[in-house]
Amino acid sequence: MAQMAHLSATIHGRVQGVFFRYFVCDLARELGLKGYVSNSPSGDSVEVQAEGDKGQLDKLVEQLKIGPPGARVGKVETNWADCSGRFSDFRIRY
C-alpha cells in the first residue's frame, strides 16, 4: 500500500511571472496529487500544499527545484506531515 503524506513547500527565487504555478499544477495533476499552489503575498516565492503518495510527492519536490523555463529557483523549503485528506483536486489559488 502506498504511503500517503502531506507536503508544504515554499519555493524562493524568480518564481513569479514565469508560469511557475501552471507548471506545478500540471505536474501535480500528472502525478495524481491533490492540493494547491499559490503566489506568496510578498511576491518573492510560491507556496505549495500537496497530498498523495510519498513517492509522487518526492518527484514533485525534485521538479520544484528545477522549475519551468524562465524560472530561477534559489531555495526550496519543505515540511512533511500526515495526509489530511482535505483536498479533492489540485488547483491554482489566486
N, CA, C and O atoms as CSV, one atom per row, in Angstrom:
chain,resi,resn,atom,element,x,y,z
A,1,MET,N,N,0.837,-1.189,0.000
A,1,MET,CA,C,0.000,0.000,0.000
A,1,MET,C,C,0.875,1.242,0.000
A,1,MET,O,O,1.929,1.270,0.636
A,2,ALA,N,N,0.437,2.261,-0.711
A,2,ALA,CA,C,1.205,3.498,-0.833
A,2,ALA,C,C,1.206,4.265,0.489
A,2,ALA,O,O,0.212,4.285,1.214
A,3,GLN,N,N,2.333,4.889,0.780
A,3,GLN,CA,C,2.434,5.739,1.960
A,3,GLN,C,C,1.939,7.129,1.580
A,3,GLN,O,O,2.509,7.771,0.698
A,4,MET,N,N,0.889,7.595,2.236
A,4,MET,CA,C,0.309,8.896,1.942
A,4,MET,C,C,0.940,9.942,2.850
A,4,MET,O,O,1.256,9.667,4.008
A,5,ALA,N,N,1.122,11.167,2.302
A,5,ALA,CA,C,1.760,12.229,3.069
A,5,ALA,C,C,1.247,13.590,2.619
A,5,ALA,O,O,0.592,13.721,1.585
A,6,HIS,N,N,1.563,14.597,3.424
A,6,HIS,CA,C,1.246,15.990,3.107
A,6,HIS,C,C,2.564,16.755,2.996
A,6,HIS,O,O,3.426,16.663,3.870
A,7,LEU,N,N,2.702,17.503,1.919
A,7,LEU,CA,C,3.891,18.321,1.676
A,7,LEU,C,C,3.505,19.792,1.695
A,7,LEU,O,O,2.569,20.208,1.013
A,8,SER,N,N,4.233,20.573,2.483
A,8,SER,CA,C,4.161,22.031,2.422
A,8,SER,C,C,5.514,22.488,1.890
A,8,SER,O,O,6.551,22.182,2.477
A,9,ALA,N,N,5.504,23.221,0.778
A,9,ALA,CA,C,6.767,23.671,0.188
A,9,ALA,C,C,6.689,25.154,-0.138
A,9,ALA,O,O,5.654,25.658,-0.573
A,10,THR,N,N,7.796,25.837,0.080
A,10,THR,CA,C,7.943,27.236,-0.315
A,10,THR,C,C,9.134,27.312,-1.247
A,10,THR,O,O,10.242,26.903,-0.899
A,11,ILE,N,N,8.891,27.841,-2.438
A,11,ILE,CA,C,9.931,27.926,-3.455
A,11,ILE,C,C,10.330,29.382,-3.597
A,11,ILE,O,O,9.497,30.238,-3.893
A,12,HIS,N,N,11.617,29.660,-3.382
A,12,HIS,CA,C,12.142,31.027,-3.433
A,12,HIS,C,C,12.957,31.237,-4.707
A,12,HIS,O,O,13.521,30.292,-5.258
A,13,GLY,N,N,13.009,32.464,-5.159
A,13,GLY,CA,C,13.788,32.819,-6.342
A,13,GLY,C,C,12.929,33.592,-7.327
A,13,GLY,O,O,11.946,34.229,-6.947
A,14,ARG,N,N,13.311,33.529,-8.601
A,14,ARG,CA,C,12.483,34.157,-9.634
A,14,ARG,C,C,11.430,33.135,-10.040
A,14,ARG,O,O,11.606,32.388,-11.003
A,15,VAL,N,N,10.334,33.114,-9.287
A,15,VAL,CA,C,9.307,32.094,-9.471
A,15,VAL,C,C,7.917,32.687,-9.706
A,15,VAL,O,O,6.949,31.948,-9.885
A,16,GLN,N,N,7.817,33.995,-9.707
A,16,GLN,CA,C,6.545,34.629,-10.032
A,16,GLN,C,C,6.683,35.314,-11.388
A,16,GLN,O,O,7.717,35.911,-11.689
A,17,GLY,N,N,5.634,35.221,-12.201
A,17,GLY,CA,C,5.657,35.814,-13.537
A,17,GLY,C,C,6.357,34.955,-14.575
A,17,GLY,O,O,6.670,35.432,-15.665
A,18,VAL,N,N,6.605,33.687,-14.248
A,18,VAL,CA,C,7.289,32.773,-15.177
A,18,VAL,C,C,6.491,31.482,-15.361
A,18,VAL,O,O,7.052,30.457,-15.748
A,19,PHE,N,N,5.192,31.527,-15.086
A,19,PHE,CA,C,4.286,30.374,-15.230
A,19,PHE,C,C,4.606,29.236,-14.266
A,19,PHE,O,O,4.317,28.075,-14.554
A,20,PHE,N,N,5.200,29.566,-13.128
A,20,PHE,CA,C,5.570,28.537,-12.157
A,20,PHE,C,C,4.336,27.825,-11.604
A,20,PHE,O,O,4.338,26.602,-11.462
A,21,ARG,N,N,3.282,28.582,-11.289
A,21,ARG,CA,C,2.076,27.957,-10.733
A,21,ARG,C,C,1.451,26.974,-11.722
A,21,ARG,O,O,1.006,25.896,-11.329
A,22,TYR,N,N,1.418,27.341,-13.000
A,22,TYR,CA,C,0.852,26.445,-14.012
A,22,TYR,C,C,1.708,25.188,-14.162
A,22,TYR,O,O,1.190,24.083,-14.320
A,23,PHE,N,N,3.017,25.377,-14.110
A,23,PHE,CA,C,3.963,24.263,-14.169
A,23,PHE,C,C,3.685,23.283,-13.033
A,23,PHE,O,O,3.602,22.075,-13.252
A,24,VAL,N,N,3.542,23.815,-11.810
A,24,VAL,CA,C,3.294,22.968,-10.643
A,24,VAL,C,C,1.938,22.272,-10.751
A,24,VAL,O,O,1.827,21.080,-10.468
A,25,CYS,N,N,0.926,23.003,-11.154
A,25,CYS,CA,C,-0.420,22.447,-11.249
A,25,CYS,C,C,-0.467,21.291,-12.255
A,25,CYS,O,O,-1.012,20.228,-11.957
A,26,ASP,N,N,0.095,21.500,-13.422
A,26,ASP,CA,C,0.107,20.442,-14.438
A,26,ASP,C,C,0.858,19.211,-13.939
A,26,ASP,O,O,0.390,18.085,-14.106
A,27,LEU,N,N,2.015,19.423,-13.329
A,27,LEU,CA,C,2.826,18.313,-12.836
A,27,LEU,C,C,2.115,17.566,-11.708
A,27,LEU,O,O,2.085,16.335,-11.698
A,28,ALA,N,N,1.550,18.300,-10.771
A,28,ALA,CA,C,0.866,17.669,-9.632
A,28,ALA,C,C,-0.308,16.820,-10.110
A,28,ALA,O,O,-0.521,15.713,-9.614
A,29,ARG,N,N,-1.064,17.335,-11.067
A,29,ARG,CA,C,-2.193,16.560,-11.601
A,29,ARG,C,C,-1.686,15.300,-12.307
A,29,ARG,O,O,-2.275,14.227,-12.176
A,30,GLU,N,N,-0.602,15.439,-13.049
A,30,GLU,CA,C,0.001,14.299,-13.750
A,30,GLU,C,C,0.451,13.226,-12.754
A,30,GLU,O,O,0.365,12.030,-13.033
A,31,LEU,N,N,0.932,13.671,-11.591
A,31,LEU,CA,C,1.413,12.751,-10.554
A,31,LEU,C,C,0.289,12.224,-9.665
A,31,LEU,O,O,0.532,11.410,-8.774
A,32,GLY,N,N,-0.933,12.683,-9.903
A,32,GLY,CA,C,-2.074,12.207,-9.117
A,32,GLY,C,C,-2.169,12.811,-7.731
A,32,GLY,O,O,-2.726,12.195,-6.822
A,33,LEU,N,N,-1.627,14.017,-7.557
A,33,LEU,CA,C,-1.628,14.673,-6.255
A,33,LEU,C,C,-2.814,15.624,-6.115
A,33,LEU,O,O,-3.423,16.031,-7.104
A,34,LYS,N,N,-3.125,15.964,-4.876
A,34,LYS,CA,C,-4.210,16.901,-4.578
A,34,LYS,C,C,-3.659,18.028,-3.717
A,34,LYS,O,O,-2.730,17.826,-2.935
A,35,GLY,N,N,-4.241,19.220,-3.866
A,35,GLY,CA,C,-3.812,20.363,-3.076
A,35,GLY,C,C,-3.905,21.639,-3.881
A,35,GLY,O,O,-4.812,21.809,-4.695
A,36,TYR,N,N,-2.955,22.541,-3.646
A,36,TYR,CA,C,-2.964,23.802,-4.386
A,36,TYR,C,C,-1.579,24.441,-4.427
A,36,TYR,O,O,-0.675,24.078,-3.674
A,37,VAL,N,N,-1.448,25.405,-5.336
A,37,VAL,CA,C,-0.238,26.221,-5.462
A,37,VAL,C,C,-0.685,27.676,-5.516
A,37,VAL,O,O,-1.711,27.991,-6.120
A,38,SER,N,N,0.079,28.561,-4.887
A,38,SER,CA,C,-0.270,29.977,-4.895
A,38,SER,C,C,0.985,30.835,-4.785
A,38,SER,O,O,2.016,30.395,-4.275
A,39,ASN,N,N,0.875,32.072,-5.276
A,39,ASN,CA,C,1.943,33.048,-5.087
A,39,ASN,C,C,1.883,33.546,-3.658
A,39,ASN,O,O,0.798,33.694,-3.095
A,40,SER,N,N,3.033,33.806,-3.068
A,40,SER,CA,C,3.042,34.391,-1.736
A,40,SER,C,C,2.715,35.883,-1.849
A,40,SER,O,O,3.025,36.507,-2.864
A,41,PRO,N,N,2.105,36.446,-0.834
A,41,PRO,CA,C,1.789,37.878,-0.869
A,41,PRO,C,C,3.033,38.763,-0.992
A,41,PRO,O,O,2.955,39.875,-1.514
A,42,SER,N,N,4.174,38.271,-0.514
A,42,SER,CA,C,5.402,39.067,-0.566
A,42,SER,C,C,5.950,39.211,-1.982
A,42,SER,O,O,6.741,40.114,-2.252
A,43,GLY,N,N,5.530,38.318,-2.895
A,43,GLY,CA,C,5.951,38.414,-4.284
A,43,GLY,C,C,7.283,37.762,-4.605
A,43,GLY,O,O,7.758,37.852,-5.737
A,44,ASP,N,N,7.896,37.101,-3.619
A,44,ASP,CA,C,9.220,36.514,-3.869
A,44,ASP,C,C,9.253,34.997,-3.752
A,44,ASP,O,O,10.324,34.390,-3.775
A,45,SER,N,N,8.071,34.383,-3.624
A,45,SER,CA,C,8.046,32.925,-3.503
A,45,SER,C,C,6.692,32.372,-3.947
A,45,SER,O,O,5.721,33.107,-4.132
A,46,VAL,N,N,6.668,31.047,-4.108
A,46,VAL,CA,C,5.456,30.311,-4.441
A,46,VAL,C,C,5.268,29.267,-3.352
A,46,VAL,O,O,6.227,28.645,-2.895
A,47,GLU,N,N,4.014,29.085,-2.945
A,47,GLU,CA,C,3.701,28.135,-1.890
A,47,GLU,C,C,2.923,26.961,-2.472
A,47,GLU,O,O,2.030,27.145,-3.299
A,48,VAL,N,N,3.271,25.754,-2.034
A,48,VAL,CA,C,2.605,24.535,-2.495
A,48,VAL,C,C,2.140,23.748,-1.278
A,48,VAL,O,O,2.897,23.535,-0.332
A,49,GLN,N,N,0.885,23.320,-1.318
A,49,GLN,CA,C,0.335,22.373,-0.355
A,49,GLN,C,C,-0.123,21.180,-1.191
A,49,GLN,O,O,-1.004,21.323,-2.039
A,50,ALA,N,N,0.455,20.027,-0.965
A,50,ALA,CA,C,0.119,18.863,-1.794
A,50,ALA,C,C,0.032,17.615,-0.935
A,50,ALA,O,O,0.763,17.451,0.042
A,51,GLU,N,N,-0.891,16.731,-1.332
A,51,GLU,CA,C,-1.053,15.462,-0.648
A,51,GLU,C,C,-1.143,14.333,-1.656
A,51,GLU,O,O,-1.598,14.504,-2.787
A,52,GLY,N,N,-0.695,13.179,-1.205
A,52,GLY,CA,C,-0.764,12.000,-2.055
A,52,GLY,C,C,0.326,11.017,-1.691
A,52,GLY,O,O,0.885,11.060,-0.595
A,53,ASP,N,N,0.621,10.129,-2.627
A,53,ASP,CA,C,1.656,9.123,-2.445
A,53,ASP,C,C,3.015,9.789,-2.213
A,53,ASP,O,O,3.412,10.682,-2.962
A,54,LYS,N,N,3.717,9.350,-1.176
A,54,LYS,CA,C,5.013,9.962,-0.816
A,54,LYS,C,C,6.003,9.921,-1.970
A,54,LYS,O,O,6.742,10.884,-2.176
A,55,GLY,N,N,6.034,8.839,-2.720
A,55,GLY,CA,C,6.943,8.738,-3.862
A,55,GLY,C,C,6.631,9.778,-4.926
A,55,GLY,O,O,7.543,10.348,-5.525
A,56,GLN,N,N,5.352,10.027,-5.165
A,56,GLN,CA,C,4.951,11.041,-6.147
A,56,GLN,C,C,5.267,12.438,-5.630
A,56,GLN,O,O,5.660,13.313,-6.401
A,57,LEU,N,N,5.097,12.647,-4.338
A,57,LEU,CA,C,5.445,13.946,-3.744
A,57,LEU,C,C,6.952,14.196,-3.854
A,57,LEU,O,O,7.377,15.325,-4.099
A,58,ASP,N,N,7.751,13.157,-3.675
A,58,ASP,CA,C,9.207,13.292,-3.841
A,58,ASP,C,C,9.550,13.717,-5.268
A,58,ASP,O,O,10.443,14.539,-5.474
A,59,LYS,N,N,8.842,13.158,-6.253
A,59,LYS,CA,C,9.057,13.551,-7.650
A,59,LYS,C,C,8.696,15.015,-7.862
A,59,LYS,O,O,9.384,15.733,-8.588
A,60,LEU,N,N,7.615,15.452,-7.225
A,60,LEU,CA,C,7.221,16.863,-7.315
A,60,LEU,C,C,8.317,17.765,-6.760
A,60,LEU,O,O,8.671,18.771,-7.375
A,61,VAL,N,N,8.849,17.407,-5.604
A,61,VAL,CA,C,9.904,18.215,-4.973
A,61,VAL,C,C,11.118,18.342,-5.893
A,61,VAL,O,O,11.690,19.425,-6.018
A,62,GLU,N,N,11.508,17.254,-6.530
A,62,GLU,CA,C,12.661,17.312,-7.441
A,62,GLU,C,C,12.412,18.290,-8.583
A,62,GLU,O,O,13.328,19.001,-8.998
A,63,GLN,N,N,11.192,18.335,-9.093
A,63,GLN,CA,C,10.873,19.263,-10.176
A,63,GLN,C,C,10.724,20.696,-9.674
A,63,GLN,O,O,10.997,21.642,-10.414
A,64,LEU,N,N,10.296,20.863,-8.430
A,64,LEU,CA,C,10.219,22.213,-7.848
A,64,LEU,C,C,11.595,22.856,-7.793
A,64,LEU,O,O,11.719,24.076,-7.905
A,65,LYS,N,N,12.620,22.048,-7.623
A,65,LYS,CA,C,13.995,22.549,-7.559
A,65,LYS,C,C,14.486,23.047,-8.917
A,65,LYS,O,O,15.453,23.805,-8.991
A,66,ILE,N,N,13.820,22.620,-9.990
A,66,ILE,CA,C,14.202,22.997,-11.358
A,66,ILE,C,C,13.294,24.099,-11.879
A,66,ILE,O,O,13.766,25.140,-12.335
A,67,GLY,N,N,11.990,23.863,-11.810
A,67,GLY,CA,C,11.013,24.839,-12.284
A,67,GLY,C,C,10.910,24.865,-13.797
A,67,GLY,O,O,11.628,24.146,-14.492
A,68,PRO,N,N,10.008,25.703,-14.304
A,68,PRO,CA,C,9.822,25.831,-15.751
A,68,PRO,C,C,10.912,26.701,-16.371
A,68,PRO,O,O,11.661,27.362,-15.651
A,69,PRO,N,N,11.007,26.707,-17.707
A,69,PRO,CA,C,11.958,27.623,-18.355
A,69,PRO,C,C,11.652,29.066,-17.933
A,69,PRO,O,O,10.489,29.464,-17.868
A,70,GLY,N,N,12.677,29.824,-17.655
A,70,GLY,CA,C,12.494,31.208,-17.231
A,70,GLY,C,C,12.546,31.396,-15.731
A,70,GLY,O,O,12.778,32.506,-15.252
A,71,ALA,N,N,12.333,30.329,-14.982
A,71,ALA,CA,C,12.402,30.413,-13.523
A,71,ALA,C,C,13.847,30.241,-13.068
A,71,ALA,O,O,14.654,29.587,-13.728
A,72,ARG,N,N,14.143,30.837,-11.942
A,72,ARG,CA,C,15.440,30.631,-11.283
A,72,ARG,C,C,15.162,30.297,-9.831
A,72,ARG,O,O,14.937,31.186,-9.010
A,73,VAL,N,N,15.179,29.030,-9.525
A,73,VAL,CA,C,14.878,28.574,-8.174
A,73,VAL,C,C,16.115,28.742,-7.315
A,73,VAL,O,O,17.180,28.206,-7.621
A,74,GLY,N,N,15.959,29.496,-6.233
A,74,GLY,CA,C,17.073,29.704,-5.314
A,74,GLY,C,C,17.088,28.685,-4.190
A,74,GLY,O,O,18.138,28.168,-3.809
A,75,LYS,N,N,15.892,28.405,-3.661
A,75,LYS,CA,C,15.796,27.512,-2.497
A,75,LYS,C,C,14.390,26.928,-2.440
A,75,LYS,O,O,13.412,27.601,-2.766
A,76,VAL,N,N,14.300,25.664,-2.021
A,76,VAL,CA,C,13.006,25.015,-1.797
A,76,VAL,C,C,12.983,24.543,-0.341
A,76,VAL,O,O,13.794,23.711,0.065
A,77,GLU,N,N,12.051,25.081,0.428
A,77,GLU,CA,C,11.866,24.661,1.816
A,77,GLU,C,C,10.702,23.669,1.850
A,77,GLU,O,O,9.645,23.931,1.276
A,78,THR,N,N,10.895,22.540,2.516
A,78,THR,CA,C,9.836,21.537,2.592
A,78,THR,C,C,9.545,21.163,4.036
A,78,THR,O,O,10.440,21.124,4.880
A,79,ASN,N,N,8.293,20.893,4.297
A,79,ASN,CA,C,7.843,20.369,5.582
A,79,ASN,C,C,6.865,19.238,5.288
A,79,ASN,O,O,6.026,19.343,4.394
A,80,TRP,N,N,6.985,18.161,6.048
A,80,TRP,CA,C,6.158,16.981,5.822
A,80,TRP,C,C,5.230,16.758,7.004
A,80,TRP,O,O,5.572,17.053,8.150
A,81,ALA,N,N,4.044,16.230,6.703
A,81,ALA,CA,C,3.061,15.908,7.741
A,81,ALA,C,C,2.224,14.725,7.262
A,81,ALA,O,O,2.392,14.233,6.145
A,82,ASP,N,N,1.326,14.284,8.126
A,82,ASP,CA,C,0.403,13.222,7.749
A,82,ASP,C,C,-0.636,13.769,6.776
A,82,ASP,O,O,-1.004,14.942,6.839
A,83,CYS,N,N,-1.092,12.926,5.898
A,83,CYS,CA,C,-2.104,13.290,4.916
A,83,CYS,C,C,-3.410,13.620,5.637
A,83,CYS,O,O,-3.857,12.854,6.491
A,84,SER,N,N,-4.026,14.761,5.297
A,84,SER,CA,C,-5.271,15.172,5.944
A,84,SER,C,C,-6.507,14.742,5.162
A,84,SER,O,O,-7.586,14.591,5.736
A,85,GLY,N,N,-6.354,14.543,3.851
A,85,GLY,CA,C,-7.484,14.174,3.015
A,85,GLY,C,C,-8.456,15.310,2.746
A,85,GLY,O,O,-9.585,15.069,2.318
A,86,ARG,N,N,-8.032,16.543,2.990
A,86,ARG,CA,C,-8.959,17.674,2.857
A,86,ARG,C,C,-9.076,18.229,1.438
A,86,ARG,O,O,-9.930,19.079,1.184
A,87,PHE,N,N,-8.241,17.769,0.512
A,87,PHE,CA,C,-8.272,18.292,-0.853
A,87,PHE,C,C,-8.959,17.303,-1.794
A,87,PHE,O,O,-8.801,16.090,-1.657
A,88,SER,N,N,-9.722,17.835,-2.750
A,88,SER,CA,C,-10.423,16.969,-3.698
A,88,SER,C,C,-9.758,16.947,-5.071
A,88,SER,O,O,-10.021,16.057,-5.880
A,89,ASP,N,N,-8.894,17.935,-5.331
A,89,ASP,CA,C,-8.186,18.015,-6.612
A,89,ASP,C,C,-6.960,18.905,-6.424
A,89,ASP,O,O,-6.638,19.296,-5.302
A,90,PHE,N,N,-6.276,19.224,-7.526
A,90,PHE,CA,C,-5.148,20.156,-7.429
A,90,PHE,C,C,-5.484,21.375,-8.261
A,90,PHE,O,O,-5.902,21.262,-9.414
A,91,ARG,N,N,-5.294,22.556,-7.657
A,91,ARG,CA,C,-5.657,23.788,-8.357
A,91,ARG,C,C,-4.725,24.940,-8.010
A,91,ARG,O,O,-3.946,24.880,-7.059
A,92,ILE,N,N,-4.835,25.978,-8.806
A,92,ILE,CA,C,-4.109,27.225,-8.550
A,92,ILE,C,C,-5.008,28.119,-7.720
A,92,ILE,O,O,-6.167,28.341,-8.071
A,93,ARG,N,N,-4.480,28.629,-6.626
A,93,ARG,CA,C,-5.210,29.593,-5.820
A,93,ARG,C,C,-4.705,30.977,-6.159
A,93,ARG,O,O,-3.500,31.211,-6.248
A,94,TYR,N,N,-5.635,31.886,-6.346
A,94,TYR,CA,C,-5.295,33.275,-6.690
A,94,TYR,C,C,-5.530,34.186,-5.511
A,94,TYR,O,O,-5.301,35.392,-5.607
